[in-house]
Amino acid sequence: MKDNKAQPQVEEAPPAIAVDALVARKPIVPRVLAFFVAGFAVFFSFFHLYTGFLGMMNIYANLTLTVTGLMIITFLYYPTKRKSWNTPLNKWFGADILLILLAIGCEVYIFREFTELVTYRTSMANTTDVIMSWIYIVLCVEATRRALGWPIFGIVVFFLILNLTAQWWPGVLYGPNISPKVSAEVNVLQDNGIFSVPTKVTSQYLILFMIFVALLTESGAGQKLINIALSVAGRFTGGAAKVAVIASSLLGTVEGAATANVATTGSFTIPLMKSTGYSPRMAGAIEAVSSSGAQLMPPIMGASAFVMASFLGVPYSKVILAAVIPAIIYYTCAFMTVHFTGKAAGLSGLPKEQIPPVGKSLRDGWTIIIPMAVLVYFIVKGYAISSCAVYGIIAVIVCTLIDPSTRWTPTKLLRAMEQGAKNSIVVGVCCAAAGLVIGAFYVSGLGDTLANQIVLGSHGNMLIALLICAIVSLILGMAMPTVAVYVTVLLIGIPALIKLGVPQFSAHFFCFYFGLLSAITPPVALAAFIGAGISGDKPMNTALTASRIALPLYIIAFFLPYNDAMTWFGGGTGTVIGSQLAITFVLGVLGAVTVAAGGCGYFLGKTRQWERAMLMVGGLAMIAPFTIARVGGLILLGLTVFSQKKFPVAEVAEKVPGFQRDKDK
């Protein structure tokens, strides 16, 4: 007899992409709202494609259009008192419309007064200029609050207020008050505030790379890269975790953000690791550590690397080269940590039926490999970064048109354009907010004051100054994206390090490196928290495990300022000799393997406590830039190998922490 009871209806979730809502046969979201959201986002992307292909208009006009566009799509995608743009409208929707109209009004005013503003009034603003500039600043700060949250909002507001009230602040914060007129001129009418280097980078080529990434993603790049990782590492010990490391490094070079990387690859690799014996805590921690190196991985390293190239005044290809050895050491350490913990737990590789053939994965992935190769080729040839991004975009479109499985349709193309604009919100608004901090430091001279305090506080000791800058980077990283951390430390810590003799490239990469590690550093470890959300573990437990796994990486970072060859360039002025590079690379990789073994308590077999100590000390000594330390490290490694071969320890896999031996769990 049939059950005539009505089955509960599962409510369909509204589309996250407005283009999908527009083409849906049964629209859950009002088409008018979807049209405006999709229209602004797609127009924003096509505008930057236009300027990327045909060249920018007047630089100030281009920058204002970029920031205004970012603010508008931020107010649309991060509405007031609603979770997202596709949730039912409320009474606060009028406030969003008002903010959008104010942003448009400011842009209209800029274009109406454009010639006068850029020619005469950058330092002689009239009353209307000041009012419109402060409206623009407030809109930018509100967009920052919505897209990035309260911590960075508070930092930006703090520095704006500090400038206006400096004579009432104590200690190093004391200074002359800056008038609202001067603050408006610096932050909006000149290129020292909102429209400084970070926003220039965003407007000129970073958004083009966001579109490039969106096109790759829409063509199925994520799954293809994961398949390549499965083919390469799936069959080996701890194969699922090795897939997580490789996939995170491959996808990370496209994503360029730890949190996005965890969310993308982790949704596949974390359940896979759990199914092969890894505990939820270990699975989430491994993915978080692997994804945190995303912005260190060439050829697309995220906003911070582009901003770094602009501040250093060097081609982006030099920044890529400077990242190669640290990135290889980072991922070698992560990969071998997975290997040794897997060996200690007695884990095997993935079943053969879950591993796609290498040849098939490479054949399927040619639509990703060729665009990436095109991008790298033009970067190496020294083309302008915007041109490299344009050529990469052309390559993606052509390759996906040729492949029937990825061929473009109008809907897919528009969806990619919208996704590119949406992906630009966080990094673009972050760069604009960083510009407000730069403006505050520029007009007050606070950056030099704080840099001098670091020099004085360290008593001229480089190691103490490095510790101070590392702590500042980690603390700021708890509240801000990497690019904002980097720009803030750029104004405070990096000048102090350079004064103490740290080479330029090394100083920049040291602070950048710790900004990355902040994603897995408690108490606020965003990458680890996202990994815990996917794995089902408690966020803080996953963060603590991730920071334990990455402990060697924190230590390795301190060798960057002492070894020019680690970042390829001696002080940023010339290339170090080939023998130095070769020695640094070989010993760096060997040291990373050795440190990982010491951290895991497993090398050729289970290690004793004194063997673990020798591996840790020896591995770090090999990465160190001192000849005597390197020789000592090799000797300690040799002694450990002899001990492991001659006096092996009986292994008890069940006692290895972080793994669930019960396959039914």
DORORO-491510 format. One record per residue (C-alpha): z, x, y. Coordinates in pm, whole numbers, plus 32768, in hexadecimal, padded with zeros to 4 digits. Each point is the difference from the previous one (the first is absolute). Layout:
<nodes>
z Z x X y Y
...
</nodes>
This chain:
<nodes>
z 8000 x 8000 y 8000
z 7F98 x 808F y 8150
z 8103 x 804B y 8101
z 7FA6 x 7F25 y 8128
z 80FC x 809F y 80E5
z 7F60 x 808A y 8136
z 7FF9 x 817A y 7FFF
z 8091 x 80A6 y 8136
z 7EF3 x 8072 y 80EF
z 8005 x 816E y 805D
z 7FC0 x 801E y 8172
z 7EE1 x 80EB y 8048
z 8058 x 8122 y 80E3
z 7F3C x 8014 y 8146
z 7F0C x 8126 y 8019
z 808A x 813A y 80A4
z 7EA8 x 8051 y 808D
z 7F7A x 7F0B y 8103
z 7E97 x 802D y 7F8B
z 8067 x 7F76 y 7EAB
z 809D x 7ED3 y 80AC
z 7EBC x 7FC3 y 80BE
z 7F23 x 7FFB y 7ECB
z 80F4 x 7F3D y 7F25
z 7F80 x 7EAA y 7F92
z 8159 x 7F66 y 801E
z 809C x 80AB y 812D
z 817A x 801F y 7FEF
z 8007 x 80A1 y 8159
z 7F5E x 7F4E y 812C
z 7E9F x 8086 y 8027
z 8028 x 8023 y 817A
z 812B x 80E8 y 7FD6
z 7F4D x 80C6 y 7EEE
z 7ECB x 801B y 80DE
z 80C1 x 8097 y 8122
z 80C4 x 80F2 y 7F24
z 7ECC x 8072 y 7F41
z 7F2D x 8002 y 813C
z 80E7 x 80E8 y 80C4
z 8033 x 80EA y 7ED7
z 7E90 x 8017 y 7FA1
z 7F95 x 802D y 816C
z 8106 x 8116 y 8023
z 7F6D x 80B9 y 7ED4
z 7E96 x 7FD0 y 8068
z 8053 x 807A y 8160
z 8080 x 8149 y 7F71
z 7ED8 x 8018 y 7F15
z 7F1F x 7FD4 y 8130
z 80B0 x 8112 y 80C6
z 800D x 80DD y 7ECA
z 7E8A x 7FE2 y 7FC2
z 7F81 x 7FFF y 8168
z 8113 x 80BA y 80B8
z 8128 x 7F95 y 80D1
z 7FE7 x 7F62 y 8156
z 80E0 x 8084 y 8113
z 8130 x 8091 y 7F4E
z 8102 x 7F38 y 80C7
z 7F40 x 7EBA y 7FC9
z 7FE6 x 804A y 7E8C
z 8175 x 804A y 7FE5
z 806A x 7EC5 y 80B5
z 7F1B x 7F29 y 7F29
z 8092 x 80A1 y 7EC8
z 816B x 7FC9 y 805F
z 7FC0 x 7EA1 y 8085
z 7F4A x 7FA7 y 7EBE
z 811F x 808E y 7F31
z 80FC x 7F30 y 80C3
z 7F35 x 7EC0 y 7FD4
z 7FD8 x 8025 y 7E88
z 8170 x 8063 y 7FE7
z 8068 x 7EBC y 80AB
z 7F1C x 7F44 y 7F0D
z 806B x 80AB y 7EBD
z 8171 x 801F y 8060
z 8048 x 7EAE y 80A5
z 814D x 7F91 y 8093
z 80F2 x 7F53 y 7F10
z 7EF9 x 7FF2 y 7EEB
z 7FD8 x 80E8 y 7ED7
z 7E8B x 8033 y 8032
z 7ECD x 7F6F y 80AC
z 7FB5 x 7F10 y 7EDF
z 814D x 7F45 y 8003
z 801F x 7EAD y 80B1
z 8002 x 800D y 817B
z 8145 x 7FC9 y 80BD
z 806C x 7FCF y 8168
z 8002 x 817A y 8035
z 7E89 x 8012 y 7FCA
z 7FDA x 7FBC y 8174
z 80BA x 8146 y 8048
z 7F04 x 80BE y 7F2A
z 7EE0 x 7F60 y 80BB
z 80A3 x 8059 y 814D
z 8024 x 816E y 7F99
z 7E95 x 800B y 7F8F
z 7F8E x 7F6A y 814A
z 80D3 x 80FC y 80C2
z 7F64 x 811E y 7F39
z 7EA3 x 7F7B y 8049
z 8060 x 7FCF y 816E
z 8074 x 8169 y 801E
z 7EBA x 807A y 7F68
z 7F32 x 7F26 y 80EA
z 80C5 x 808B y 8128
z 7FC3 x 8167 y 7F8C
z 7E89 x 7FC6 y 7FE8
z 7FF1 x 7F43 y 8149
z 80B2 x 811B y 80B7
z 7F79 x 8110 y 7F1D
z 7F52 x 80E4 y 80FB
z 8120 x 7FF6 y 80F7
z 8105 x 8034 y 7EEF
z 7F63 x 8130 y 7F5B
z 7F88 x 809E y 8145
z 8114 x 7FCA y 8101
z 812E x 7F44 y 7F7C
z 8075 x 80C6 y 7ECE
z 8110 x 8096 y 80DF
z 7FF2 x 7F09 y 8122
z 802C x 7EB1 y 7F53
z 8027 x 7ECB y 80D6
z 80FA x 7EEA y 7FBB
z 7F12 x 7F37 y 7F26
z 7FAD x 8136 y 7F33
z 8172 x 803C y 7FC1
z 8040 x 7E97 y 7F9A
z 7ED6 x 7FF7 y 7F13
z 805F x 8153 y 7F70
z 8162 x 7F8D y 7FB3
z 7F7C x 7EC3 y 7F5E
z 7F27 x 80E3 y 7F29
z 812B x 80DC y 7FA9
z 80D2 x 7ED1 y 7F9E
z 7EE5 x 7F7B y 7F27
z 7FE1 x 8152 y 7F56
z 8178 x 800D y 7FC0
z 7FFC x 7E9E y 7F71
z 7EDC x 805C y 7F1B
z 80CE x 812D y 7F92
z 8128 x 7F20 y 7FA9
z 7F28 x 7F16 y 7F33
z 7F35 x 8104 y 7F45
z 8102 x 8116 y 7FD3
z 8153 x 7F55 y 8018
z 8137 x 8022 y 80D3
z 8053 x 8175 y 7FD0
z 7EC7 x 808E y 80A4
z 8009 x 7EE1 y 80FC
z 815E x 8071 y 805F
z 7F93 x 816C y 8021
z 7EDE x 7FA9 y 80E7
z 80D5 x 7F19 y 80D8
z 8112 x 810A y 8010
z 7F14 x 8104 y 8092
z 7F66 x 7F09 y 80F5
z 815A x 7FA0 y 8080
z 8071 x 816C y 7FFF
z 7EE4 x 805C y 80EE
z 8060 x 7EED y 80F4
z 8178 x 804A y 7FF8
z 8013 x 8177 y 7FB4
z 80F5 x 8054 y 8118
z 8110 x 7F30 y 7F58
z 7FE4 x 80A8 y 7EA9
z 80E3 x 811E y 7F90
z 7FAF x 815C y 7F81
z 7E9D x 8061 y 7FA4
z 7F89 x 7E9B y 8042
z 8054 x 801D y 8172
z 7EDE x 8019 y 80F3
z 7F5F x 7F62 y 8131
z 7FA5 x 7E91 y 7FE8
z 7E8F x 7FB3 y 7FD5
z 7F83 x 7EDB y 80CE
z 7F57 x 7ED8 y 7F52
z 7EC1 x 805C y 80BF
z 7FF4 x 8164 y 7F76
z 8057 x 7F86 y 7EA3
z 7EE3 x 7F01 y 8011
z 7F0A x 8107 y 807A
z 805D x 80FB y 7EF1
z 800B x 7F08 y 7EE0
z 7ED1 x 7F26 y 804F
z 7F22 x 808C y 8114
z 8000 x 816A y 7F88
z 7FD0 x 80A2 y 7EAC
z 8167 x 807B y 7FD8
z 8092 x 7EBF y 7F71
z 7F6E x 7EE7 y 7F30
z 7EA5 x 809C y 8018
z 8069 x 8164 y 7FA8
z 7F90 x 80CD y 7ED3
z 807B x 7F18 y 7EE7
z 7F41 x 7ED5 y 808D
z 7ECD x 80D7 y 8043
z 8007 x 8066 y 7E91
z 8026 x 7E93 y 7F9A
z 7EE0 x 7F8A y 80D7
z 7F0D x 811B y 7FBB
z 8013 x 801C y 7E87
z 813E x 7F87 y 7F57
z 7F92 x 7E93 y 8004
z 7EB0 x 806F y 7F71
z 80BD x 809B y 7EDD
z 80C4 x 7EBD y 7FD3
z 7EB2 x 7F4A y 7FE4
z 7F85 x 810C y 7F0D
z 8136 x 7FC9 y 7F28
z 7FD7 x 7E85 y 8010
z 7E94 x 801B y 7F91
z 8064 x 80E2 y 7EDF
z 8119 x 7F16 y 7F9C
z 7F1F x 7ECF y 800D
z 7F0B x 80B6 y 7F1B
z 8111 x 8027 y 7EF8
z 8066 x 8167 y 804E
z 816C x 7FD0 y 7F9B
z 7FBD x 7F9D y 7E97
z 7EED x 8104 y 7FDB
z 80E6 x 8117 y 8074
z 8110 x 7F86 y 7F13
z 7F02 x 7FFF y 7EE2
z 7FA6 x 816A y 8050
z 8172 x 805A y 7FF9
z 802A x 7F49 y 7EB4
z 7EDA x 80BC y 7F6B
z 8083 x 8152 y 8072
z 8175 x 7FE5 y 7FB4
z 8040 x 7EC6 y 7F36
z 8000 x 80A4 y 7EA9
z 80FE x 810F y 8051
z 817E x 8003 y 7FF6
z 808C x 7EFE y 80F0
z 7E9A x 7F92 y 803F
z 805C x 7EC7 y 80C3
z 80CD x 80C6 y 80FD
z 7EF3 x 810C y 801D
z 7F07 x 7EED y 804A
z 80EB x 7F90 y 8119
z 8004 x 815F y 8095
z 7E88 x 8035 y 7FE9
z 7FA7 x 7EA0 y 8071
z 80EF x 801D y 8127
z 7F65 x 8149 y 806C
z 7E9D x 7F79 y 7FDE
z 8049 x 7EB3 y 80A5
z 80E8 x 80A7 y 80F8
z 7EE3 x 80CA y 8090
z 7F5F x 7EAF y 8050
z 8136 x 7F33 y 805B
z 80B7 x 810F y 80C2
z 814E x 7F45 y 7FFA
z 811E x 8013 y 7F07
z 8062 x 7E91 y 800D
z 7E9A x 7F83 y 7FD8
z 7FCD x 80F7 y 7EE4
z 8135 x 7F88 y 7F43
z 7F9A x 7E95 y 802C
z 7E9B x 8044 y 7F8A
z 8024 x 80F1 y 7EDB
z 8167 x 7F9E y 7FAF
z 7F9E x 7E9C y 7FA8
z 7F40 x 8097 y 7EDB
z 80B2 x 8147 y 7FAB
z 816C x 7F8D y 8012
z 7FDA x 7EEC y 7EF7
z 7F31 x 80F7 y 7F32
z 8115 x 8106 y 8010
z 8107 x 7EFF y 7FA1
z 7F32 x 7F94 y 7ED3
z 7FF8 x 8166 y 7F7A
z 8177 x 8041 y 8017
z 8051 x 8054 y 8169
z 8125 x 7F45 y 8097
z 7FBB x 7F23 y 8132
z 80BF x 80F8 y 80D6
z 7F38 x 8130 y 7F8B
z 7EB5 x 7F47 y 8013
z 803B x 7F93 y 8169
z 807F x 8159 y 8063
z 7ED7 x 80B9 y 7F6A
z 7F0B x 7F1C y 80B5
z 80BD x 8026 y 814A
z 8004 x 817D y 7FE9
z 7E8F x 800A y 7FA3
z 7F9C x 7F15 y 8118
z 80CB x 80B7 y 8108
z 7F0C x 8122 y 7FF1
z 7EE2 x 7F14 y 805E
z 7FE2 x 8072 y 8168
z 8008 x 816C y 7F91
z 7ED0 x 7FD4 y 7F20
z 7EA8 x 8062 y 808C
z 7EFE x 7F97 y 8063
z 8091 x 7EC6 y 80AC
z 8167 x 804F y 8056
z 8057 x 7EDB y 80E1
z 803E x 7FE2 y 8174
z 80F3 x 8124 y 801B
z 7EFD x 8100 y 7F92
z 7F00 x 7F80 y 80FB
z 8105 x 8008 y 8116
z 8066 x 815F y 7F93
z 7E99 x 807E y 801A
z 7FE6 x 7F6F y 8160
z 8148 x 8096 y 8077
z 7FAF x 8154 y 7F69
z 7E9F x 7FF4 y 808D
z 7F66 x 8067 y 7EB3
z 7EF6 x 7F61 y 7F22
z 8087 x 7F06 y 7F06
z 7F73 x 80DB y 7EE9
z 8109 x 8106 y 8058
z 8115 x 7EFF y 7FD4
z 7F6C x 7FA4 y 7EAC
z 7FFD x 816D y 7F97
z 8165 x 802A y 8079
z 8069 x 7EDC y 7F22
z 7F56 x 8074 y 7EC0
z 8107 x 80F1 y 7F77
z 8133 x 7F2C y 8061
z 7F58 x 7ECB y 7F69
z 7FB0 x 80B7 y 7EBA
z 8164 x 8086 y 7FE7
z 808D x 7EA6 y 804C
z 7F36 x 7F4E y 7EF7
z 8026 x 8119 y 7F02
z 8179 x 7FDE y 8022
z 7FEB x 7E84 y 7FDF
z 7F0C x 8011 y 7ED9
z 80C9 x 8103 y 7F40
z 8145 x 7F44 y 8042
z 7F60 x 7ED8 y 7F50
z 7F85 x 80E3 y 7EE8
z 814F x 80A8 y 7FBD
z 80CD x 7EC0 y 8013
z 7F07 x 7F5C y 7F14
z 8019 x 8124 y 7F0C
z 817A x 7FF4 y 800F
z 7FFD x 7E8C y 7FAF
z 7F04 x 8027 y 7EE7
z 7EFD x 7F1F y 80A2
z 7E97 x 8009 y 7F90
z 7EC1 x 7FA4 y 80B4
z 7F69 x 7EA8 y 802A
z 7F53 x 7F56 y 7EDB
z 7E92 x 8062 y 7FDC
z 7F88 x 7E9D y 803D
z 809F x 8004 y 815C
z 7F48 x 813B y 806B
z 7E9B x 7FDC y 8082
z 7F0E x 811C y 7FA7
z 7FE4 x 810F y 810B
z 7E87 x 7FE2 y 8017
z 800E x 7E88 y 8032
z 810E x 801C y 810C
z 7F35 x 8102 y 80BF
z 7EC1 x 7F35 y 7FE0
z 80B1 x 7EC8 y 807A
z 80A3 x 80C2 y 8119
z 7EC7 x 809A y 8096
z 8006 x 7F01 y 811A
z 814B x 809E y 806C
z 7FB7 x 816B y 7FAD
z 7EBE x 8014 y 80CB
z 8091 x 7F6E y 8147
z 812E x 80E5 y 7FE3
z 7F1A x 8129 y 7FC2
z 7F2D x 7F9F y 812F
z 8139 x 7FE9 y 80D4
z 807F x 8156 y 7F8F
z 7EA7 x 809F y 8030
z 7FE2 x 7F98 y 816C
z 816B x 805D y 804A
z 7FC9 x 815D y 7F6F
z 7EBA x 8022 y 80C3
z 80C9 x 7FCC y 813E
z 7F75 x 7EB2 y 8073
z 80CC x 7F29 y 80EF
z 8102 x 7F35 y 7F3D
z 7F72 x 7EB8 y 8080
z 7EA8 x 8067 y 7F7D
z 8098 x 805E y 7EAE
z 809E x 7EA8 y 7FE7
z 7EB6 x 7F59 y 805E
z 7F41 x 80C2 y 7EF7
z 810E x 7FA8 y 7F02
z 7FE1 x 7E8F y 8059
z 7E85 x 8010 y 7FDB
z 8029 x 80A7 y 7EAD
z 80F2 x 7EF2 y 7F88
z 7F17 x 7EE6 y 806B
z 7ECB x 80A3 y 7F66
z 80AC x 8058 y 7EB5
z 8096 x 7EA7 y 7FD6
z 7EAF x 7F60 y 804E
z 7F5E x 80CC y 7EE9
z 810C x 7FAD y 7EFD
z 7FD2 x 7E94 y 7F8D
z 8172 x 7FDF y 7FAA
z 806B x 804C y 8165
z 7EDC x 7F7A y 80C9
z 805E x 7F7A y 8153
z 7FF9 x 7E92 y 805F
z 803D x 7F87 y 8164
z 8158 x 7F82 y 7F9A
z 8063 x 814C y 7F61
z 7F8A x 80C4 y 812F
z 80B9 x 7F20 y 80F6
z 8136 x 800D y 7F25
z 7FF4 x 817E y 800A
z 7FD3 x 7FFA y 817B
z 812E x 7F1D y 8026
z 80CE x 80D2 y 7F12
z 7FA3 x 813A y 80C1
z 807E x 7F65 y 8144
z 813A x 7F80 y 7F54
z 8046 x 8159 y 7F6D
z 7FDE x 8093 y 815E
z 811D x 7F32 y 8091
z 812A x 80CD y 7F8D
z 7F6C x 8158 y 8041
z 7F52 x 7F99 y 8144
z 812F x 7F53 y 8097
z 80D7 x 8122 y 7F8A
z 7F20 x 80F4 y 80BE
z 8012 x 7F2A y 813B
z 817D x 7FF1 y 7FE1
z 8009 x 8179 y 7FCB
z 7F38 x 801A y 8142
z 8117 x 7F4D y 80BC
z 80F7 x 8101 y 7F78
z 7F12 x 8118 y 8069
z 7FE9 x 7F66 y 815B
z 817A x 7FF2 y 801D
z 8020 x 816D y 7F9C
z 7EE0 x 806A y 80E3
z 8086 x 7F61 y 813A
z 816B x 806A y 7FCA
z 7FD9 x 8159 y 7F64
z 80F7 x 7F91 y 7EF5
z 7F35 x 80A4 y 7EEA
z 8034 x 815F y 808C
z 8170 x 7FB7 y 8037
z 803A x 7F90 y 7E98
z 7F2C x 811D y 7F76
z 80D8 x 80F8 y 80C1
z 8137 x 7F58 y 7F72
z 7F7F x 803C y 7E9E
z 7FC5 x 816F y 8053
z 815B x 8020 y 8098
z 80A6 x 7F35 y 7EEB
z 7F66 x 80DC y 7EF6
z 806A x 813D y 80BE
z 7E9D x 807F y 7FD3
z 801A x 7FEB y 7E84
z 7EB9 x 7F7F y 7F6E
z 809D x 7F74 y 7EC1
z 8100 x 7F32 y 80C3
z 7EEB x 7F7D y 80E4
z 7F35 x 7FA0 y 7ECC
z 812C x 7F45 y 7F73
z 802C x 7F42 y 8149
z 7E8E x 7FA0 y 800C
z 8004 x 7F99 y 7E90
z 812D x 7F1D y 803A
z 7F60 x 7F68 y 8139
z 7EBB x 7FBE y 7F40
z 80B7 x 7F5D y 7EDE
z 80D4 x 7F26 y 80E5
z 7ED6 x 7F91 y 80D1
z 7F3B x 7FC1 y 7EC1
z 80FC x 7EF8 y 7F99
z 7F94 x 7F2C y 8127
z 7E9A x 8061 y 804E
z 7EB0 x 803D y 7F5A
z 7F9F x 816C y 7FCB
z 7F1E x 8017 y 8130
z 8116 x 7F8C y 80EA
z 80F4 x 80F4 y 7F5D
z 7F07 x 811A y 8027
z 7FB4 x 7FB4 y 816F
z 8173 x 7FE5 y 8058
z 8058 x 8147 y 7F53
z 7EC7 x 8098 y 809B
z 80A1 x 7FCC y 8154
z 815B x 807D y 7FA0
z 800B x 80DB y 7ECA
z 7EB0 x 80AC y 7FE3
z 8014 x 80A9 y 815A
z 8159 x 8084 y 7F9F
z 7F7E x 808A y 7EB7
z 7ED9 x 80A7 y 80AA
z 80EE x 80A0 y 80FE
z 80C1 x 8092 y 7EDC
z 7EC7 x 809E y 7F6E
z 7F85 x 7EFD y 7F03
z 7E7F x 8001 y 7FF6
z 7F5D x 7EC8 y 8090
z 7F6C x 7F7A y 7EBE
z 8140 x 803F y 7F40
z 80D9 x 7F57 y 8109
z 7F24 x 7ECA y 8004
z 7FEA x 7FEA y 7E85
z 8174 x 8036 y 7FCF
z 805B x 7ED0 y 80D3
z 7EDD x 7F38 y 7F70
z 8077 x 8056 y 7E9F
z 815E x 7F7D y 803E
z 7F73 x 7ECA y 80A5
z 7F53 x 7FBB y 7EB3
z 8138 x 803F y 7F31
z 80C0 x 7F05 y 80D6
z 7F4A x 7EEE y 7F3B
z 80D9 x 8056 y 7ED0
z 813C x 8072 y 80B3
z 812D x 7F10 y 7FFA
z 808C x 7F31 y 809E
z 7EB2 x 7F71 y 807A
z 7EF2 x 8072 y 7F0D
z 7EE0 x 7F0D y 8030
z 7F1F x 808A y 7EED
z 811D x 7FFF y 7F04
z 8069 x 7EA0 y 8069
z 7E9F x 7F7B y 7FC5
z 7FFA x 80B0 y 7EAE
z 814E x 7F60 y 7FA9
z 7F78 x 7EAB y 8060
z 7EE4 x 802A y 7F07
z 80D4 x 809A y 7EEB
z 8125 x 7F0D y 8020
z 8105 x 810D y 8043
z 80FF x 8011 y 8119
z 7F5A x 80A2 y 8131
z 8112 x 80FF y 8046
z 800B x 8073 y 7E95
z 7E89 x 803A y 8001
z 8019 x 80B9 y 814E
z 8114 x 80E5 y 7F7D
z 7F38 x 804C y 7EC5
z 7EC4 x 8044 y 80CC
z 80B6 x 80EF y 80E8
z 8096 x 80B2 y 7ED0
z 7EA7 x 802C y 7F66
z 7F78 x 807D y 814D
z 8126 x 80EB y 8047
z 7F28 x 8138 y 7FC6
z 7F01 x 7F79 y 80F8
z 8106 x 7FF4 y 8116
z 804F x 816F y 7FBE
z 7E96 x 806E y 7FE6
z 7FBB x 7F79 y 815C
z 80E2 x 810C y 8094
z 7F14 x 810E y 7F87
z 7EDE x 7F7A y 80D2
z 8072 x 80A3 y 8148
z 8033 x 8151 y 7F53
z 7EAC x 8011 y 7F55
z 7EC2 x 7FE9 y 80D1
z 7F29 x 7FFE y 7EC7
z 80A6 x 7EBC y 7F8B
z 7F49 x 7F49 y 8117
z 7ECD x 80E3 y 7FEB
z 8006 x 8073 y 816B
z 80D3 x 8115 y 8094
z 809E x 7F59 y 8129
z 7ED6 x 7F19 y 8022
z 7F2C x 8112 y 809F
z 7F4D x 8096 y 7ED8
z 7FD3 x 7FF7 y 7E8A
z 80EF x 80CB y 7F2B
z 7F62 x 80F2 y 7F0A
z 7F87 x 7F86 y 7EAE
z 80FF x 80C2 y 7F30
z 811F x 7F5A y 80BB
z 7F68 x 7EA9 y 7FBF
z 7FC9 x 8049 y 7E90
z 8161 x 8084 y 7FCA
z 8099 x 7EE0 y 80C2
z 7F35 x 7EFF y 7F42
z 803B x 808C y 7EA0
z 8171 x 8046 y 8031
z 802B x 7EB6 y 80B9
z 7F75 x 7F39 y 7ED9
z 80C1 x 80D0 y 7F02
z 813C x 7FDB y 80CF
z 7FCF x 7E87 y 8018
z 7FE2 x 7FEA y 7E84
z 8137 x 80D7 y 7FD4
z 80CE x 7F3B y 80FE
z 7F9A x 7EB9 y 7F5B
z 8072 x 8087 y 7EAE
z 814D x 8068 y 8092
z 8032 x 7EAD y 80A2
z 7FB4 x 7F48 y 7EBA
z 80C5 x 80DE y 7F14
z 7ED3 x 8037 y 7F1F
z 7F03 x 811C y 7FEE
z 7F80 x 807F y 7EB1
z 811B x 7F30 y 7F77
z 814C x 7F76 y 8074
z 80A8 x 80F6 y 80EE
z 8164 x 8078 y 8022
z 80AD x 7FE6 y 8152
z 7FD2 x 8172 y 804E
z 7E90 x 7FE8 y 7F9F
z 7FD4 x 7EDA y 80ED
z 80A0 x 80CF y 8115
z 7F17 x 8125 y 7FB9
z 7ED0 x 7F1A y 8004
z 8065 x 7F5E y 8149
z 8051 x 8149 y 80AD
z 7ED4 x 80B2 y 7F68
z 7F0C x 7EEA y 805B
z 8074 x 7FF3 y 8169
z 7FF7 x 817D y 8014
z 7E94 x 8001 y 7F90
z 7FA4 x 7F0C y 8116
z 80BF x 80CF y 80FF
z 7F2C x 80EA y 80D9
z 80C8 x 813B y 7FB0
z 7F79 x 80FA y 7F02
z 8155 x 805C y 7F71
z 8054 x 7E8F y 7FD4
z 7EB5 x 7FBC y 7F4F
z 8035 x 8123 y 7F11
z 8161 x 7F89 y 7FBB
z 7F80 x 7EA2 y 7FBF
z 7F02 x 807D y 7F03
z 8112 x 80C9 y 7F52
z 80E1 x 7ECC y 7FEB
z 7EE0 x 7F35 y 7F74
z 7FBD x 810E y 7EFB
z 816E x 8007 y 7F99
z 8002 x 7E84 y 7FDD
z 7EC6 x 8005 y 7F28
z 809C x 810E y 7F22
z 8142 x 7F39 y 7FDF
z 7F48 x 7EBC y 7FB3
z 7F27 x 80A7 y 7EF9
z 8112 x 80CD y 7F5E
z 8122 x 7F0A y 8014
z 7F77 x 7E9A y 8011
z 80EE x 7EDD y 8035
z 7FFD x 7ED3 y 7F17
z 7F6A x 7EDA y 80C1
z 80A4 x 7EAB y 800D
z 7F07 x 7F1F y 80B1
z 80E7 x 7ED1 y 8000
z 80EB x 80AB y 80F6
z 7EFA x 8034 y 810E
z 8055 x 7F1D y 812A
z 7F06 x 7F17 y 809E
z 7F51 x 7F86 y 7EC7
z 802D x 7ECB y 7F2C
z 7FE4 x 8056 y 7E92
z 8004 x 7E97 y 7F90
z 7E92 x 7F9A y 8003
z 8061 x 7E91 y 7FFA
z 8095 x 8017 y 815D
</nodes>
